[in-house]
Amino acid sequence: MAPGRSTHWKCPKCGDRFLAVNRRHSCGKFKLEPLLAVCDPGAAAAFRKLVSVLRENGPIRVIPKKSMIIFQATRRFGAVTTGKARIRCSLMLPRLVPDPRFERIHTFGPGRHEHVFGLRTEADLDASVVEWIRDAYRLASDARPDIPPAIARRYR
Ligand SMILES: [Zn+2]
């Protein structure tokens, strides 16, 4: 079953799904194609590879918005903005990860650290990136035995 199919509130206008009823969001129907049309072949390939690595972890929803693409498992855990030479990714990770590729790290609270990095080609998705993606997915899905419930609740 696709994530959020039964337990989530569905916005009647755009069909977006959230755990919280009437959650504020960027409402509207958008398509993936125009967001990817700005990408060079390398950046577009990096995006396709990113989605395929995400899906190796389990079901996700890929949600195009006006200027970004959001990834959702049970909760939202990442986003991409597309550019010509690269895509800019953000992933919510349970711990601070020291890696020079992170351009920005924003801490929202204990066990909630948004890490921002760029991908230029599919080769940029190395073993470390695959590991970050796995951690972000786990944090945002219901199958996360390694996350204490008190922290996990903050993602809802
Ligand atoms: Zn909506």
Backbone and ligand atoms as CSV (ligand in chain L), in Angstrom:
chain,resi,resn,atom,element,x,y,z
A,1,MET,N,N,0.852,-1.197,0.000
A,1,MET,CA,C,0.000,0.000,0.000
A,1,MET,C,C,0.880,1.236,0.000
A,2,ALA,N,N,0.476,2.238,-0.725
A,2,ALA,CA,C,1.249,3.477,-0.774
A,2,ALA,C,C,1.228,4.134,0.603
A,3,PRO,N,N,2.310,4.836,0.967
A,3,PRO,CA,C,2.362,5.424,2.296
A,3,PRO,C,C,1.247,6.430,2.521
A,4,GLY,N,N,0.678,6.393,3.695
A,4,GLY,CA,C,-0.309,7.399,4.062
A,4,GLY,C,C,-1.674,7.185,3.462
A,5,ARG,N,N,-1.897,6.057,2.832
A,5,ARG,CA,C,-3.147,5.865,2.109
A,5,ARG,C,C,-4.372,5.886,3.028
A,6,SER,N,N,-4.246,5.264,4.198
A,6,SER,CA,C,-5.451,5.090,5.009
A,6,SER,C,C,-5.507,6.016,6.216
A,7,THR,N,N,-4.347,6.335,6.810
A,7,THR,CA,C,-4.367,7.017,8.096
A,7,THR,C,C,-4.219,8.525,7.975
A,8,HIS,N,N,-3.933,9.025,6.799
A,8,HIS,CA,C,-3.619,10.441,6.659
A,8,HIS,C,C,-4.839,11.247,6.240
A,9,TRP,N,N,-4.826,12.512,6.642
A,9,TRP,CA,C,-5.811,13.449,6.130
A,9,TRP,C,C,-5.446,13.804,4.687
A,10,LYS,N,N,-6.451,13.831,3.830
A,10,LYS,CA,C,-6.205,14.167,2.431
A,10,LYS,C,C,-6.790,15.543,2.137
A,11,CYS,N,N,-5.940,16.459,1.656
A,11,CYS,CA,C,-6.430,17.793,1.298
A,11,CYS,C,C,-7.409,17.655,0.136
A,12,PRO,N,N,-8.632,18.176,0.287
A,12,PRO,CA,C,-9.621,18.023,-0.777
A,12,PRO,C,C,-9.272,18.809,-2.032
A,13,LYS,N,N,-8.411,19.822,-1.890
A,13,LYS,CA,C,-8.080,20.639,-3.075
A,13,LYS,C,C,-6.983,20.015,-3.924
A,14,CYS,N,N,-5.883,19.597,-3.277
A,14,CYS,CA,C,-4.737,19.125,-4.065
A,14,CYS,C,C,-4.476,17.630,-3.910
A,15,GLY,N,N,-5.133,16.988,-2.940
A,15,GLY,CA,C,-4.934,15.553,-2.786
A,15,GLY,C,C,-3.707,15.189,-1.975
A,16,ASP,N,N,-2.986,16.195,-1.479
A,16,ASP,CA,C,-1.818,15.948,-0.653
A,16,ASP,C,C,-2.242,15.300,0.666
A,17,ARG,N,N,-1.352,14.467,1.233
A,17,ARG,CA,C,-1.735,13.741,2.446
A,17,ARG,C,C,-0.830,14.100,3.617
A,18,PHE,N,N,-1.452,14.272,4.788
A,18,PHE,CA,C,-0.718,14.642,6.001
A,18,PHE,C,C,-1.254,13.860,7.187
A,19,LEU,N,N,-0.409,13.731,8.217
A,19,LEU,CA,C,-0.881,13.103,9.445
A,19,LEU,C,C,-1.792,14.053,10.216
A,20,ALA,N,N,-1.532,15.365,10.112
A,20,ALA,CA,C,-2.346,16.346,10.832
A,20,ALA,C,C,-3.459,16.869,9.917
A,21,VAL,N,N,-4.670,16.906,10.443
A,21,VAL,CA,C,-5.815,17.401,9.673
A,21,VAL,C,C,-5.660,18.897,9.433
A,22,ASN,N,N,-6.021,19.339,8.253
A,22,ASN,CA,C,-5.973,20.757,7.876
A,22,ASN,C,C,-4.583,21.365,7.994
A,23,ARG,N,N,-3.603,20.543,7.843
A,23,ARG,CA,C,-2.242,21.068,7.921
A,23,ARG,C,C,-2.003,22.093,6.816
A,24,ARG,N,N,-1.327,23.193,7.207
A,24,ARG,CA,C,-0.971,24.218,6.214
A,24,ARG,C,C,0.101,23.667,5.285
A,25,HIS,N,N,-0.044,23.926,4.019
A,25,HIS,CA,C,0.923,23.422,3.055
A,25,HIS,C,C,0.836,24.239,1.778
A,26,SER,N,N,1.811,24.054,0.920
A,26,SER,CA,C,1.791,24.703,-0.377
A,26,SER,C,C,0.804,23.927,-1.239
A,27,CYS,N,N,-0.403,24.479,-1.357
A,27,CYS,CA,C,-1.510,23.741,-1.961
A,27,CYS,C,C,-1.545,23.971,-3.470
A,28,GLY,N,N,-1.733,22.907,-4.199
A,28,GLY,CA,C,-1.847,23.036,-5.647
A,28,GLY,C,C,-1.335,21.785,-6.312
A,29,LYS,N,N,-1.721,21.595,-7.552
A,29,LYS,CA,C,-1.277,20.420,-8.291
A,29,LYS,C,C,-0.146,20.843,-9.227
A,30,PHE,N,N,0.975,20.162,-9.114
A,30,PHE,CA,C,2.130,20.492,-9.938
A,30,PHE,C,C,2.679,19.217,-10.552
A,31,LYS,N,N,3.416,19.390,-11.640
A,31,LYS,CA,C,3.976,18.232,-12.323
A,31,LYS,C,C,5.497,18.213,-12.180
A,32,LEU,N,N,6.034,17.012,-12.254
A,32,LEU,CA,C,7.474,16.810,-12.126
A,32,LEU,C,C,8.240,17.358,-13.347
A,33,GLU,N,N,7.649,17.174,-14.518
A,33,GLU,CA,C,8.394,17.448,-15.752
A,33,GLU,C,C,8.971,18.864,-15.833
A,34,PRO,N,N,8.159,19.914,-15.549
A,34,PRO,CA,C,8.733,21.266,-15.665
A,34,PRO,C,C,9.890,21.498,-14.684
A,35,LEU,N,N,9.834,20.856,-13.534
A,35,LEU,CA,C,10.898,21.035,-12.543
A,35,LEU,C,C,12.188,20.366,-13.013
A,36,LEU,N,N,12.034,19.257,-13.754
A,36,LEU,CA,C,13.214,18.535,-14.235
A,36,LEU,C,C,13.716,19.081,-15.570
A,37,ALA,N,N,12.877,19.852,-16.259
A,37,ALA,CA,C,13.246,20.361,-17.587
A,37,ALA,C,C,14.436,21.310,-17.529
A,38,VAL,N,N,14.663,21.935,-16.365
A,38,VAL,CA,C,15.786,22.879,-16.243
A,38,VAL,C,C,17.128,22.160,-16.096
A,39,CYS,N,N,17.095,20.845,-15.831
A,39,CYS,CA,C,18.328,20.113,-15.512
A,39,CYS,C,C,19.108,19.711,-16.759
A,40,ASP,N,N,20.427,19.825,-16.669
A,40,ASP,CA,C,21.314,19.160,-17.625
A,40,ASP,C,C,21.114,17.651,-17.486
A,41,PRO,N,N,21.565,16.869,-18.499
A,41,PRO,CA,C,21.399,15.412,-18.399
A,41,PRO,C,C,22.000,14.820,-17.124
A,42,GLY,N,N,23.134,15.333,-16.677
A,42,GLY,CA,C,23.776,14.803,-15.461
A,42,GLY,C,C,22.907,14.997,-14.231
A,43,ALA,N,N,22.374,16.208,-14.083
A,43,ALA,CA,C,21.545,16.511,-12.916
A,43,ALA,C,C,20.232,15.726,-12.965
A,44,ALA,N,N,19.673,15.570,-14.167
A,44,ALA,CA,C,18.434,14.796,-14.313
A,44,ALA,C,C,18.682,13.330,-13.955
A,45,ALA,N,N,19.835,12.807,-14.371
A,45,ALA,CA,C,20.179,11.417,-14.047
A,45,ALA,C,C,20.392,11.268,-12.542
A,46,ALA,N,N,20.980,12.287,-11.920
A,46,ALA,CA,C,21.180,12.246,-10.459
A,46,ALA,C,C,19.825,12.184,-9.760
A,47,PHE,N,N,18.850,12.936,-10.264
A,47,PHE,CA,C,17.515,12.908,-9.647
A,47,PHE,C,C,16.882,11.522,-9.782
A,48,ARG,N,N,16.953,10.944,-10.990
A,48,ARG,CA,C,16.347,9.616,-11.187
A,48,ARG,C,C,17.005,8.568,-10.288
A,49,LYS,N,N,18.324,8.667,-10.170
A,49,LYS,CA,C,19.057,7.722,-9.310
A,49,LYS,C,C,18.651,7.928,-7.841
A,50,LEU,N,N,18.520,9.187,-7.443
A,50,LEU,CA,C,18.114,9.483,-6.066
A,50,LEU,C,C,16.767,8.830,-5.754
A,51,VAL,N,N,15.803,8.970,-6.659
A,51,VAL,CA,C,14.476,8.392,-6.430
A,51,VAL,C,C,14.573,6.869,-6.368
A,52,SER,N,N,15.401,6.293,-7.233
A,52,SER,CA,C,15.495,4.826,-7.235
A,52,SER,C,C,16.154,4.332,-5.939
A,53,VAL,N,N,17.145,5.059,-5.432
A,53,VAL,CA,C,17.761,4.669,-4.146
A,53,VAL,C,C,16.756,4.843,-3.004
A,54,LEU,N,N,15.984,5.927,-3.053
A,54,LEU,CA,C,14.945,6.133,-2.033
A,54,LEU,C,C,13.982,4.958,-2.008
A,55,ARG,N,N,13.560,4.514,-3.185
A,55,ARG,CA,C,12.555,3.446,-3.275
A,55,ARG,C,C,13.098,2.098,-2.834
A,56,GLU,N,N,14.420,1.938,-2.829
A,56,GLU,CA,C,15.005,0.677,-2.338
A,56,GLU,C,C,14.704,0.482,-0.847
A,57,ASN,N,N,14.393,1.577,-0.156
A,57,ASN,CA,C,14.117,1.501,1.284
A,57,ASN,C,C,12.674,1.142,1.594
A,58,GLY,N,N,11.803,1.339,0.642
A,58,GLY,CA,C,10.384,1.084,0.880
A,58,GLY,C,C,9.559,2.081,0.084
A,59,PRO,N,N,8.231,2.035,0.292
A,59,PRO,CA,C,7.366,2.912,-0.485
A,59,PRO,C,C,7.556,4.383,-0.106
A,60,ILE,N,N,7.585,5.231,-1.105
A,60,ILE,CA,C,7.631,6.674,-0.864
A,60,ILE,C,C,6.668,7.356,-1.822
A,61,ARG,N,N,6.263,8.562,-1.461
A,61,ARG,CA,C,5.536,9.415,-2.393
A,61,ARG,C,C,6.488,10.513,-2.853
A,62,VAL,N,N,6.489,10.772,-4.158
A,62,VAL,CA,C,7.266,11.863,-4.747
A,62,VAL,C,C,6.260,12.950,-5.095
A,63,ILE,N,N,6.361,14.083,-4.412
A,63,ILE,CA,C,5.327,15.114,-4.502
A,63,ILE,C,C,5.899,16.384,-5.118
A,64,PRO,N,N,5.583,16.658,-6.388
A,64,PRO,CA,C,6.060,17.904,-6.986
A,64,PRO,C,C,5.281,19.088,-6.444
A,65,LYS,N,N,6.002,20.139,-6.083
A,65,LYS,CA,C,5.389,21.396,-5.659
A,65,LYS,C,C,5.784,22.473,-6.660
A,66,LYS,N,N,5.441,23.732,-6.357
A,66,LYS,CA,C,5.712,24.809,-7.310
A,66,LYS,C,C,7.198,24.902,-7.649
A,67,SER,N,N,8.047,24.865,-6.616
A,67,SER,CA,C,9.473,25.061,-6.871
A,67,SER,C,C,10.342,23.981,-6.232
A,68,MET,N,N,9.724,22.918,-5.735
A,68,MET,CA,C,10.514,21.828,-5.158
A,68,MET,C,C,9.777,20.509,-5.261
A,69,ILE,N,N,10.510,19.448,-4.997
A,69,ILE,CA,C,9.939,18.100,-5.024
A,69,ILE,C,C,10.132,17.517,-3.624
A,70,ILE,N,N,9.043,17.042,-3.046
A,70,ILE,CA,C,9.081,16.561,-1.670
A,70,ILE,C,C,9.003,15.036,-1.648
A,71,PHE,N,N,9.727,14.418,-0.720
A,71,PHE,CA,C,9.676,12.968,-0.534
A,71,PHE,C,C,9.003,12.656,0.788
A,72,GLN,N,N,8.077,11.708,0.752
A,72,GLN,CA,C,7.330,11.345,1.947
A,72,GLN,C,C,7.295,9.832,2.110
A,73,ALA,N,N,7.630,9.364,3.324
A,73,ALA,CA,C,7.340,7.977,3.699
A,73,ALA,C,C,6.083,8.086,4.551
A,74,THR,N,N,6.117,7.682,5.818
A,74,THR,CA,C,4.985,8.009,6.684
A,74,THR,C,C,4.973,9.524,6.906
A,75,ARG,N,N,6.150,10.076,7.127
A,75,ARG,CA,C,6.315,11.523,7.250
A,75,ARG,C,C,7.199,12.029,6.121
A,76,ARG,N,N,7.204,13.343,5.940
A,76,ARG,CA,C,8.092,13.935,4.946
A,76,ARG,C,C,9.512,13.917,5.474
A,77,PHE,N,N,10.450,13.593,4.627
A,77,PHE,CA,C,11.816,13.475,5.135
A,77,PHE,C,C,12.861,14.098,4.232
A,78,GLY,N,N,12.452,14.610,3.104
A,78,GLY,CA,C,13.449,15.184,2.219
A,78,GLY,C,C,12.811,15.968,1.104
A,79,ALA,N,N,13.658,16.733,0.423
A,79,ALA,CA,C,13.166,17.537,-0.689
A,79,ALA,C,C,14.315,17.800,-1.648
A,80,VAL,N,N,13.940,18.153,-2.867
A,80,VAL,CA,C,14.922,18.501,-3.894
A,80,VAL,C,C,14.477,19.783,-4.569
A,81,THR,N,N,15.437,20.697,-4.798
A,81,THR,CA,C,15.187,21.775,-5.749
A,81,THR,C,C,16.116,21.523,-6.929
A,82,THR,N,N,15.598,21.727,-8.124
A,82,THR,CA,C,16.367,21.389,-9.312
A,82,THR,C,C,17.051,22.625,-9.883
A,83,GLY,N,N,18.225,22.420,-10.437
A,83,GLY,CA,C,18.964,23.479,-11.118
A,83,GLY,C,C,19.565,22.913,-12.385
A,84,LYS,N,N,20.240,23.770,-13.146
A,84,LYS,CA,C,20.801,23.336,-14.422
A,84,LYS,C,C,21.884,22.276,-14.229
A,85,ALA,N,N,22.888,22.614,-13.414
A,85,ALA,CA,C,24.055,21.732,-13.288
A,85,ALA,C,C,23.927,20.731,-12.150
A,86,ARG,N,N,22.985,20.959,-11.249
A,86,ARG,CA,C,22.892,20.063,-10.098
A,86,ARG,C,C,21.520,20.149,-9.455
A,87,ILE,N,N,21.230,19.138,-8.652
A,87,ILE,CA,C,20.033,19.218,-7.829
A,87,ILE,C,C,20.487,19.444,-6.388
A,88,ARG,N,N,19.669,20.193,-5.641
A,88,ARG,CA,C,20.006,20.502,-4.254
A,88,ARG,C,C,19.052,19.687,-3.389
A,89,CYS,N,N,19.629,18.835,-2.539
A,89,CYS,CA,C,18.821,17.895,-1.759
A,89,CYS,C,C,18.867,18.279,-0.293
A,90,SER,N,N,17.759,18.047,0.390
A,90,SER,CA,C,17.791,18.129,1.845
A,90,SER,C,C,17.194,16.854,2.417
A,91,LEU,N,N,17.847,16.351,3.442
A,91,LEU,CA,C,17.399,15.133,4.114
A,91,LEU,C,C,17.380,15.391,5.609
A,92,MET,N,N,16.311,14.941,6.277
A,92,MET,CA,C,16.244,15.031,7.737
A,92,MET,C,C,16.900,13.785,8.305
A,93,LEU,N,N,17.984,13.979,9.065
A,93,LEU,CA,C,18.731,12.849,9.618
A,93,LEU,C,C,18.652,12.854,11.143
A,94,PRO,N,N,18.749,11.655,11.753
A,94,PRO,CA,C,18.608,11.558,13.216
A,94,PRO,C,C,19.842,12.043,13.974
A,95,ARG,N,N,20.958,12.221,13.271
A,95,ARG,CA,C,22.181,12.644,13.965
A,95,ARG,C,C,22.941,13.597,13.053
A,96,LEU,N,N,23.864,14.358,13.639
A,96,LEU,CA,C,24.711,15.232,12.839
A,96,LEU,C,C,25.757,14.385,12.137
A,97,VAL,N,N,25.895,14.580,10.838
A,97,VAL,CA,C,26.840,13.800,10.055
A,97,VAL,C,C,27.946,14.729,9.561
A,98,PRO,N,N,29.203,14.455,9.964
A,98,PRO,CA,C,30.279,15.303,9.484
A,98,PRO,C,C,30.691,14.884,8.074
A,99,ASP,N,N,30.428,15.724,7.113
A,99,ASP,CA,C,30.843,15.440,5.740
A,99,ASP,C,C,30.949,16.782,5.040
A,100,PRO,N,N,32.089,17.026,4.369
A,100,PRO,CA,C,32.282,18.334,3.731
A,100,PRO,C,C,31.264,18.630,2.626
A,101,ARG,N,N,30.539,17.615,2.188
A,101,ARG,CA,C,29.548,17.862,1.129
A,101,ARG,C,C,28.319,18.601,1.638
A,102,PHE,N,N,28.126,18.631,2.943
A,102,PHE,CA,C,26.954,19.340,3.459
A,102,PHE,C,C,27.202,20.842,3.440
A,103,GLU,N,N,26.343,21.553,2.737
A,103,GLU,CA,C,26.467,23.000,2.611
A,103,GLU,C,C,25.826,23.703,3.795
A,104,ARG,N,N,24.877,23.025,4.392
A,104,ARG,CA,C,24.134,23.631,5.480
A,104,ARG,C,C,23.528,22.510,6.308
A,105,ILE,N,N,23.547,22.692,7.619
A,105,ILE,CA,C,22.853,21.753,8.507
A,105,ILE,C,C,21.989,22.592,9.436
A,106,HIS,N,N,20.711,22.267,9.458
A,106,HIS,CA,C,19.781,23.016,10.300
A,106,HIS,C,C,19.213,22.043,11.337
A,107,THR,N,N,19.447,22.342,12.602
A,107,THR,CA,C,18.931,21.479,13.674
A,107,THR,C,C,17.582,21.994,14.149
A,108,PHE,N,N,16.563,21.141,14.033
A,108,PHE,CA,C,15.210,21.507,14.451
A,108,PHE,C,C,14.947,21.067,15.889
A,109,GLY,N,N,15.712,20.097,16.378
A,109,GLY,CA,C,15.517,19.584,17.726
A,109,GLY,C,C,16.321,18.312,17.861
A,110,PRO,N,N,16.227,17.656,19.027
A,110,PRO,CA,C,16.985,16.410,19.227
A,110,PRO,C,C,16.606,15.368,18.177
A,111,GLY,N,N,17.608,14.813,17.511
A,111,GLY,CA,C,17.336,13.792,16.505
A,111,GLY,C,C,16.673,14.311,15.255
A,112,ARG,N,N,16.729,15.600,15.023
A,112,ARG,CA,C,16.132,16.192,13.818
A,112,ARG,C,C,17.084,17.207,13.200
A,113,HIS,N,N,17.906,16.719,12.296
A,113,HIS,CA,C,18.907,17.581,11.677
A,113,HIS,C,C,18.744,17.544,10.161
A,114,GLU,N,N,18.398,18.673,9.595
A,114,GLU,CA,C,18.255,18.742,8.145
A,114,GLU,C,C,19.623,19.002,7.522
A,115,HIS,N,N,20.028,18.122,6.612
A,115,HIS,CA,C,21.321,18.220,5.943
A,115,HIS,C,C,21.096,18.555,4.469
A,116,VAL,N,N,21.802,19.574,3.988
A,116,VAL,CA,C,21.614,20.023,2.611
A,116,VAL,C,C,22.892,19.788,1.809
A,117,PHE,N,N,22.724,19.194,0.638
A,117,PHE,CA,C,23.885,18.888,-0.206
A,117,PHE,C,C,23.461,18.875,-1.669
A,118,GLY,N,N,24.454,18.938,-2.545
A,118,GLY,CA,C,24.165,18.952,-3.978
A,118,GLY,C,C,24.578,17.653,-4.646
A,119,LEU,N,N,23.889,17.326,-5.741
A,119,LEU,CA,C,24.253,16.174,-6.563
A,119,LEU,C,C,24.340,16.646,-8.016
A,120,ARG,N,N,25.462,16.338,-8.679
A,120,ARG,CA,C,25.652,16.776,-10.064
A,120,ARG,C,C,25.484,15.638,-11.066
A,121,THR,N,N,25.840,14.429,-10.634
A,121,THR,CA,C,25.723,13.261,-11.517
A,121,THR,C,C,25.262,12.080,-10.666
A,122,GLU,N,N,24.882,11.013,-11.345
A,122,GLU,CA,C,24.442,9.855,-10.561
A,122,GLU,C,C,25.611,9.217,-9.812
A,123,ALA,N,N,26.841,9.461,-10.288
A,123,ALA,CA,C,28.012,8.916,-9.582
A,123,ALA,C,C,28.193,9.567,-8.209
A,124,ASP,N,N,27.582,10.745,-8.011
A,124,ASP,CA,C,27.668,11.399,-6.697
A,124,ASP,C,C,26.937,10.616,-5.615
A,125,LEU,N,N,26.052,9.723,-6.021
A,125,LEU,CA,C,25.324,8.918,-5.023
A,125,LEU,C,C,26.186,7.729,-4.614
A,126,ASP,N,N,27.184,8.006,-3.799
A,126,ASP,CA,C,28.095,6.951,-3.365
A,126,ASP,C,C,27.545,6.258,-2.111
A,127,ALA,N,N,28.370,5.405,-1.510
A,127,ALA,CA,C,27.901,4.608,-0.360
A,127,ALA,C,C,27.443,5.498,0.797
A,128,SER,N,N,28.111,6.632,1.005
A,128,SER,CA,C,27.707,7.530,2.098
A,128,SER,C,C,26.323,8.098,1.852
A,129,VAL,N,N,26.066,8.540,0.627
A,129,VAL,CA,C,24.759,9.128,0.304
A,129,VAL,C,C,23.667,8.072,0.479
A,130,VAL,N,N,23.949,6.845,0.046
A,130,VAL,CA,C,22.974,5.757,0.196
A,130,VAL,C,C,22.659,5.532,1.676
A,131,GLU,N,N,23.688,5.674,2.518
A,131,GLU,CA,C,23.494,5.504,3.962
A,131,GLU,C,C,22.658,6.653,4.549
A,132,TRP,N,N,22.925,7.892,4.124
A,132,TRP,CA,C,22.122,9.027,4.603
A,132,TRP,C,C,20.656,8.810,4.240
A,133,ILE,N,N,20.447,8.369,3.008
A,133,ILE,CA,C,19.075,8.153,2.540
A,133,ILE,C,C,18.385,7.081,3.378
A,134,ARG,N,N,19.111,6.021,3.687
A,134,ARG,CA,C,18.540,4.943,4.496
A,134,ARG,C,C,18.147,5.461,5.884
A,135,ASP,N,N,19.025,6.265,6.493
A,135,ASP,CA,C,18.746,6.822,7.824
A,135,ASP,C,C,17.548,7.763,7.781
A,136,ALA,N,N,17.489,8.592,6.740
A,136,ALA,CA,C,16.374,9.546,6.622
A,136,ALA,C,C,15.066,8.800,6.432
A,137,TYR,N,N,15.094,7.752,5.624
A,137,TYR,CA,C,13.869,6.977,5.378
A,137,TYR,C,C,13.386,6.308,6.669
A,138,ARG,N,N,14.315,5.725,7.390
A,138,ARG,CA,C,13.977,5.037,8.634
A,138,ARG,C,C,13.327,5.984,9.635
A,139,LEU,N,N,13.899,7.182,9.695
A,139,LEU,CA,C,13.392,8.179,10.628
A,139,LEU,C,C,11.964,8.595,10.274
A,140,ALA,N,N,11.653,8.551,8.991
A,140,ALA,CA,C,10.367,9.059,8.523
A,140,ALA,C,C,9.336,7.967,8.318
A,141,SER,N,N,9.714,6.720,8.592
A,141,SER,CA,C,8.767,5.632,8.396
A,141,SER,C,C,8.377,5.060,9.751
A,142,ASP,N,N,7.389,4.215,9.770
A,142,ASP,CA,C,6.949,3.638,11.042
A,142,ASP,C,C,7.860,2.512,11.504
A,143,ALA,N,N,8.677,1.991,10.598
A,143,ALA,CA,C,9.619,0.938,10.968
A,143,ALA,C,C,10.937,1.582,11.374
A,144,ARG,N,N,11.035,2.008,12.581
A,144,ARG,CA,C,12.250,2.680,13.031
A,144,ARG,C,C,12.532,2.303,14.482
A,145,PRO,N,N,12.849,1.042,14.753
A,145,PRO,CA,C,13.055,0.570,16.123
A,145,PRO,C,C,14.212,1.276,16.821
A,146,ASP,N,N,15.117,1.881,16.040
A,146,ASP,CA,C,16.282,2.505,16.656
A,146,ASP,C,C,15.988,3.923,17.155
A,147,ILE,N,N,14.813,4.456,16.856
A,147,ILE,CA,C,14.479,5.811,17.272
A,147,ILE,C,C,13.558,5.755,18.491
A,148,PRO,N,N,13.941,6.362,19.607
A,148,PRO,CA,C,13.063,6.340,20.786
A,148,PRO,C,C,11.726,6.997,20.467
A,149,PRO,N,N,10.613,6.463,21.002
A,149,PRO,CA,C,9.280,6.991,20.681
A,149,PRO,C,C,9.152,8.488,20.933
A,150,ALA,N,N,9.802,8.986,22.007
A,150,ALA,CA,C,9.679,10.406,22.327
A,150,ALA,C,C,10.213,11.268,21.197
A,151,ILE,N,N,11.270,10.803,20.565
A,151,ILE,CA,C,11.822,11.555,19.438
A,151,ILE,C,C,10.986,11.311,18.198
A,152,ALA,N,N,10.582,10.061,17.987
A,152,ALA,CA,C,9.819,9.716,16.793
A,152,ALA,C,C,8.528,10.532,16.724
A,153,ARG,N,N,7.905,10.814,17.876
A,153,ARG,CA,C,6.653,11.558,17.883
A,153,ARG,C,C,6.800,12.951,17.306
A,154,ARG,N,N,8.003,13.519,17.413
A,154,ARG,CA,C,8.204,14.888,16.923
A,154,ARG,C,C,8.102,14.973,15.409
A,155,TYR,N,N,8.129,13.846,14.748
A,155,TYR,CA,C,8.074,13.877,13.289
A,155,TYR,C,C,6.644,13.876,12.769
A,156,ARG,N,N,5.723,13.721,13.651
A,156,ARG,CA,C,4.337,13.643,13.212
A,156,ARG,C,C,3.749,15.031,13.050
L,1,ZN,ZN,ZN,-3.858,21.091,-0.687
